[in-house]
Amino acid sequence: MNASVDITTTRVCAFCQYWWDPACQYIVPHLGKTWFYNNGVKCKCIKKGVESASYHSCAMFKIKIEY
């Protein structure tokens, strides 16, 4: 895990429900609302239909973690 974020403010693909990571293998909870994610991976965005890096973001972001 290379980067940490506050999930209440982040919009990176690793935390988007459209970023294809059904096992959530690239994200790990830390303290409170801080999470770690692997910023060196790519998965398919099921909304756009293209490979997207975990650190990218877009206007269609929808969080997959309830906080």
C-alpha positions in Angstrom: 0.0 0.0 0.0 1.6 3.2 -1.2 -0.8 6.0 -0.4 -3.2 7.0 2.4 -6.4 9.0 2.0 -9.3 10.3 4.0 -12.3 8.4 2.5 -14.6 11.3 3.3 -12.8 13.6 0.8 -11.0 11.3 -1.7 -12.3 10.7 -5.2 -9.6 8.3 -6.4 -10.7 5.3 -8.5 -9.5 2.7 -6.0 -12.5 3.7 -3.8 -15.0 4.0 -6.6 -17.7 1.3 -7.0 -17.2 1.4 -10.8 -13.5 0.5 -10.6 -13.5 -3.3 -11.0 -11.9 -4.7 -7.7 -14.7 -7.0 -6.4 -12.5 -8.3 -3.5 -11.3 -4.8 -2.5 -7.8 -6.3 -2.6 -6.1 -3.0 -3.2 -7.6 -1.0 -0.3 -7.0 -1.5 3.5 -8.6 0.4 6.4 -6.2 2.2 8.8 -7.3 4.6 11.5 -10.8 6.1 11.6 -11.6 7.3 8.1 -8.0 7.0 6.8 -7.4 4.2 4.4 -4.4 2.9 2.4 -4.5 2.0 -1.2 -2.1 0.5 -3.7 -1.4 3.3 -6.2 0.5 1.1 -8.7 -2.3 -1.0 -10.1 -4.9 -0.7 -12.9 -8.4 -2.2 -13.1 -11.2 -1.8 -15.6 -13.7 1.0 -15.0 -17.1 -0.6 -15.7 -18.7 2.8 -16.3 -16.2 4.0 -19.0 -15.1 0.5 -20.2 -11.3 1.3 -20.0 -8.4 0.4 -17.8 -7.8 3.1 -15.1 -5.1 3.5 -12.6 -6.1 3.4 -8.9 -5.0 7.0 -8.4 -7.1 8.5 -11.2 -10.4 10.2 -10.6 -13.4 11.4 -12.7 -16.8 13.1 -12.4 -18.6 9.7 -12.3 -17.0 8.7 -8.9 -19.3 6.9 -6.5 -17.7 5.7 -3.2 -17.9 2.0 -2.5 -17.1 2.3 1.3 -19.7 3.2 3.8 -18.4 5.5 6.5 
